[in-house]
């Protein structure tokens, strides 16, 4: 589903569809757990989704910088979870500050997220 959501963002989808796919992608990468069957098999589904979402960083940055509406904030929040280059994320935060939600401008959406500086 992560790959499908990214593919939909690569297309010229209607604004409502873009919002839906961004919301879905956010739920998938920011998930707090996995279903019991997957856990028994040793799979961490949110982690697998984050690993796939990294391949779509350019789509998420394009969404943020396009300023197409509420999707910019959602895309930025996804980036706070999956972007390993924190300096690049900060540069985009500053460039898009005029249209990002307050939580994204101030870094509040970064709180309590996994440390990606490995």
N, C-alpha and C positions, 0 to 999 in steps of 0.2 A: 504494500500500500504506500510506503514511503516513496518508492520509485515512481509510482503512478501519480502521486501528488506533485512531485518535482516535474514530471513530464507535462502535467497540466499547466504548471506555472511557466514552462518553456513555450507554451502555445499562447495564442492571443485569446485567452478565455474571457468571458464576460466578467465584470467586476464582482457580481455575486458568487460566481463559481471560484474566482481567485480567492475571495475571502474564505469560502468554505474549505478550499484545499489548504490554505495557510493555517486555518484553525485546526484542521485535521493533522497537519504536519506538526504543529506545535504540541498537540496532545501526544503524538507518537514519540517525539524526541524528549519531551519533558516528563514522560511517564514515570511514575514512582515504583513501578513493579512490573511483574509479568504474571501470566496465568499459571495456575498450579502445574498443569501438564508440561508447559515449557520449562518451568523452574525445575521439575523433576529430571528433565533431560539436560539441565545445566545451561539453558539459554536465557539470556537477559535481553528480552525483546526491545526495551527502550534503548539499550546500548547498541544493539544491532541497527535500529532505526537511526540513531545518531551517526553511526559509521557510514550509513548510506547517504544521509543528508549532507555530509561533508562534500560529497561529489557535486552537490547543487549549490555550493556557496555563491557562485556567480549569479544564480537566479535570485537568491535571497537578497544579495546586495543590489541587484537591479531593481527589485521590488522596493527596497528602502529608498533608493535614490530617485526613483520615478515619482515619488510623492503622489501616488494614485489614490490615496485615501487611507482608511484605517488599516489596510494591509501592510503599510510601511511599518507601523508599530509592531504588528504581529511578526513580520519577517525579521525585524531587528531583535525581538525577543527570542526567536529561534536561533539567530546568530549568536546570542549570548550563551547559548547552550552548546552549539556545535563548532564555533569558530576557534581554532587553535591559536591564531595570530591575534593576540589581544591588542597590540598596537594598531593593527589595521582596523579592528572593530572600533577602537577609540577615535581614530581618524574619521570614520564614517559617522560615528555618533556626533562629532563636532560639525561635520558637513551637513548633516540632516537635522540638526537640533531644532530648526524652526518648525518642522512639521512632525517630529516624533512626540509621542506622549511624554508627560513629565517623568514617569517612571523610567523611561528609556534614556531621556536626556540626562538624568541625574545618576543613573547607574543602579537605581533601586531594583530594576528587573534582573540585575546580575546577582543579587543577593541569594545566598543559599544554593547556588548552582555549583556543580562539580568543578574542580580546579583542572583546567585544561593545559596548564603549563607543565607538561610532563617532560 
